[in-house]
Amino acid sequence: MSKAKLISPYGGNKLVNLVVTGRERDDLLARASKLPSIKITMRNLCDLELIATGGFSPLDRFMGKADYERVLHEMRLSDGVLFPLPITLTADPKELPTVGEELVLRNANNDVIAVMTLDEVYHWDLETEAALAYGSTDAKHPMVSEMARWNKVCISGPMKVLNLPKYYDFVELRRTPAQVREILEGMGHDNVVAFQTRNPLHRIHEELTKRAAAQVGGSLIIHPVVGMTKPGDVDHYTRVRIYKALVENYYDKKSTLLSLLPLAMRMAGPKEVMLHAIIRRNHGANHFIVGRDHAGPGKDSTGKPFYGPYDAQENMRKYEHELGVKMIPFEELVYLPDEQRYVEGRDVPQGAKTLNISGTQVRDDYLAKGKLLPEWFTRPETAEILREMYPPRHKQGFCIWFTGLSGSGKSATTQVLTSLLLERGREVTILDGDVVRTHLSKGLGFSKEDRDTNILRIGFVAGEIVQASGAVICAAISPYRAAREEARKMVGENFVEAYMDTPVEVCEQRDVKGLYARARQAMADGHPMGFTGVDDPYEPPIDSEITLKGYDATPEENAHTIIAYLEEQGFLLK
């Protein structure tokens, strides 16, 4: 492919810039306190920053209805420009002014970020967007579970950005697209290859990035995502320490740039790779490394991957000319210890000895056991940083999340499990559904929205406990899969779902409070209570870590089953 077919990395496409300064900014700030305002989410904040600085160019606002609908159905903006995924801002219609008036967008700390002139308010549908944008309505997809708690309408309009998000970490590595372009242009190469990452870099990644730079004969930008990534990923503080150590010690500084990207990922696989390419084009790259299962969210509720391993590469290849970014594809590399080098799997000599360590092995066989990763696999700096930040699993926090119908045996098993964990020296926090509703969730009703809010509050507290290396047991009905998946994301990878699989008939027999009888009578009288298992659905888990029988096993037996699982996974020493 000739360079003439690629958009020039240096200014060939104009960058959007919505940031206002000087007198205009001062005047807007003065008026902001008198204008209606809404708080936007972390995802919205990441999106707004990339819109404002040109990372999402040519997008210059959150999508209006015409752009949104055409992107969903055709992956194009209303003017025909290729754009693969919706970038929207949802809001509560009760908080909005009249169309044509101004609206202040604030962050979680109530700081003024931008002023929008409200041009459009339109409705969106979760299942439609999930199916068209992400190819699935399965709540196991992190975007699908997140979307379930978005507001009911989307809003759009021109924005003037008064304050970009303020960061205090790695400030020297946080650059706008224009700043990155300027540095790359100064390196003097016609070609620039970008590497997207949300994981620590190991020797295999070092090898493929250096090969890619050599292949295009140009500069390399290592461009890690530090906004929102896949739940359970290594935190960006740890990752960026690793990136800095590697770039400082093992890359050519004259042709390598490390810069951070405040992107909120969608984990949309074959469509997301196109968004990543657009972003890198706007930062000055005209080549992009795409590996196996790029931006994949993992497996769905049936255990099948959401996307094929090479779907992203196929999609990128199909659209690379229009994107203006040429793909550099890479398959899995394996290590030949006898030759001390990495090769692609298809190039392994017949009969040659190979070494490889999967992500699961990194986590379970090394980090969880406090072992240093071998030098053939990762640099010593990386191994030491990871060991510092990730203690052995028996010293990590974990969450046992009981779910099941009222009366299924959650509380009885929790009581036994708590004693067994205390016996093993683990301090335990218990978040019981009834107790939480008395305190943390006092005032909430039993609508789906209120139930989801209750579960998310429990999930937030549980996540804080786990991050502090504590053990927490959550015992709540938690009837909806999407809310449970959001709770899982809040806790992280040390989330253990324990499904108490007890038939509703058995639960009713145990109901000393008469709740089921009252719910059935209310339903018969035409005044349903919204009681789970009677007139409100319970969505059973499809792939819980543990499934327990609450009707032909005792609480003691179920508790010991959980203890055995925790021992097997390394959370408890045998």
HELIX and SHEET records of a PDB file:
HELIX    1   1 LYS A    3  LYS A    5  5                                   3    
HELIX    2   2 GLY A   22  ALA A   32  1                                  11    
HELIX    3   3 MET A   42  THR A   53  1                                  12    
HELIX    4   4 LYS A   65  GLU A   74  1                                  10    
HELIX    5   5 PRO A   93  GLU A   95  5                                   3    
HELIX    6   6 LEU A  126  TYR A  134  1                                   9    
HELIX    7   7 PRO A  142  MET A  147  1                                   6    
HELIX    8   8 VAL A  171  LEU A  173  5                                   3    
HELIX    9   9 PRO A  177  MET A  187  1                                  11    
HELIX   10  10 ARG A  203  VAL A  216  1                                  14    
HELIX   11  11 HIS A  236  TYR A  250  1                                  15    
HELIX   12  12 GLY A  269  HIS A  283  1                                  15    
HELIX   13  13 ASP A  311  LEU A  323  1                                  13    
HELIX   14  14 GLY A  345  ASP A  347  5                                   3    
HELIX   15  15 GLY A  359  GLN A  361  1                                   3    
HELIX   16  16 VAL A  362  TYR A  366  3                                   5    
HELIX   17  17 LEU A  367  LYS A  369  5                                   3    
HELIX   18  18 PRO A  380  MET A  389  1                                  10    
HELIX   19  19 ARG A  393  LYS A  395  5                                   3    
HELIX   20  20 LYS A  410  GLU A  423  1                                  14    
HELIX   21  21 GLY A  433  THR A  438  1                                   6    
HELIX   22  22 LYS A  448  GLN A  467  1                                  20    
HELIX   23  23 ARG A  481  VAL A  491  1                                  11    
HELIX   24  24 VAL A  504  GLN A  509  1                                   6    
HELIX   25  25 LEU A  515  ALA A  524  1                                  10    
HELIX   26  26 PRO A  555  GLN A  569  1                                  15    
SHEET    1   A 4 SER A  37  LYS A  39  0                                        
SHEET    2   A 4 GLU A 102  ARG A 106  1                                        
SHEET    3   A 4 VAL A 112  THR A 117 -1                                        
SHEET    4   A 4 MET A 159  VAL A 161 -1                                        
SHEET    1   B 3 LEU A  89  ALA A  91  0                                        
SHEET    2   B 3 VAL A 153  SER A 156 -1                                        
SHEET    3   B 3 GLU A 120  HIS A 123 -1                                        
SHEET    1   C 5 THR A 256  LEU A 258  0                                        
SHEET    2   C 5 SER A 219  PRO A 224  1                                        
SHEET    3   C 5 VAL A 192  THR A 197  1                                        
SHEET    4   C 5 HIS A 287  VAL A 290  1                                        
SHEET    5   C 5 LYS A 326  PRO A 329  1                                        
SHEET    1   D 2 LEU A 333  LEU A 336  0                                        
SHEET    2   D 2 ARG A 341  GLU A 344 -1                                        
SHEET    1   E 5 VAL A 428  ASP A 432  0                                        
SHEET    2   E 5 ALA A 471  ALA A 475  1                                        
SHEET    3   E 5 PHE A 398  THR A 403  1                                        
SHEET    4   E 5 PHE A 495  ASP A 501  1                                        
SHEET    5   E 5 ILE A 546  LYS A 549  1                                        
END                                                                             
